[in-house]
Amino acid sequence: MFSHVMVGADDIDRARIFYDALFQAIGGKPGFTDDLGRLIYMHNGGLFLVTKPINGQSATCANGGTIGFSMATPAEADAWHAAGIAAGGTTCEDPPGIRESSFGPLYLAYLRDPSGNKLCAMHRAG
């Protein structure tokens, strides 16, 4: 359904430290920068990009928005979460763990990146 996800950041170098740690924690490669200065990650067939806003304004996070990353196991979600905290992210929501939902049990771990974007590692436990 989606071709890519892109978030804004005012400090691309700080974002690189954070997102390199997240993707490497789940077996991904460090990001690379294209000729427009966008930071690009390719993992498991998906594209995730980080850019300075093209309108020249400051980057902001989406109030109510969450970007979800699929995890193979709860351990992978925990490694992702720990790497994000160590690389300058902040934990948010409840601690990582199982949540019951209408989709069945989900293992969820939430973070905010250094720019305030809300991220979630999700493993379908059922």
N, C-alpha and C positions, 0 to 999 in steps of 0.2 A: 504494500500500500504506500509506503513512504520511500522516497528516493534518497533523502538525507535529512539531517537535523543540523541546524546552525545556531549558535549562541553568540552573543556579543561579549566582548571584554575590552576594557581600556588598556590593560597591561598584558599583552600577548606573551611576554616572557614568563610572567607569573602563571598565566593560564597553561603554558607549555609544561611547567614543572608539575602542576596539579594533574593535568590530563595525561601526561606521559606516565605518571605513577599509577593512575587508574587503569589505563589500558595495559600497561605491563603487568599489573597484578592479575589480570585475567588472560595472559598469554598474547596480548597484542604488541604491536611495535610502536616505538615513539612516533610522534607526529612529524610531519614535514610541512614546510611553508611553501605556498605557491607564489607565482610572480606578482600577485596582488596582496601578499602579506598575510593571507589566511592560513591558519593552522589546520591541517587536515589529518584525520585518522581514518584508516580503513581496517575493519575488523569483522569477521564472520559475514561478509557480504554487505555490510552497512557502511555508510559514510557519516562522519561526525566532524563538523567544522566549527572553528572559533575565529571570529573576525572583529576588528574594530568597526563600529557602525559606519556605513558609507555616507550617512548624512552629516558626519562630523560631530554629532552630539555624543554625550556620554552614554555608555552601555547601561542598560537597566535589565533587571530580571522580570520575568512574567509573574505577576501576582496571581496565584492560583495555578500556575503552570508547573508541570513536572515532566522531566525527560526520563524515560525508563530504559534501562539496559538489561537485557536478558542474560541470566546466569545459568550455568550448567548445574551447579550445586550450591547448597547453602555455604559451604566452605569458600567457594569462589566469591560469593557475595560478601562474606566477612573479610576476605583478603582485599577486595575492591574498596570496602568501607575503611579498613585500617590504612590502606595506602593513601586514600583521599585525605584522611585526618592528618597523616604524617606529612602530606604535601601541601598543607595550608587550607584544607577544606574544614567545614564545621558540620558536626552532626546535627540533625534536625529530626522532628517527629519522635516516635518511640525508638528505643534501642533496636538494633537488628534482631529479627526473629519472625516466628510464624504469626500470621494474621489470618483469621477466618474471613472469608468473603463469599459473595454470591458465585464467584468463579471457583470456589473450593479453597483449600489452604494455600497460602502464598508465603514464601520467605522473603521479607522485604528489609532493605537497609537504605536509609535516606541520608543524603549529604547536601550541603550547599557548597558550590565552588567559590573561589575567591571573589568572583563578581556577583555572587548572590543567587545564581541559577540553582534551582532545586533539581536534584538528580535522585534516581532510585535504582537500586539493583534488585531485580526480581527473579526468583526461582519458583516455578510452579511446583509445589510440594506434592500434589496429588496425582 
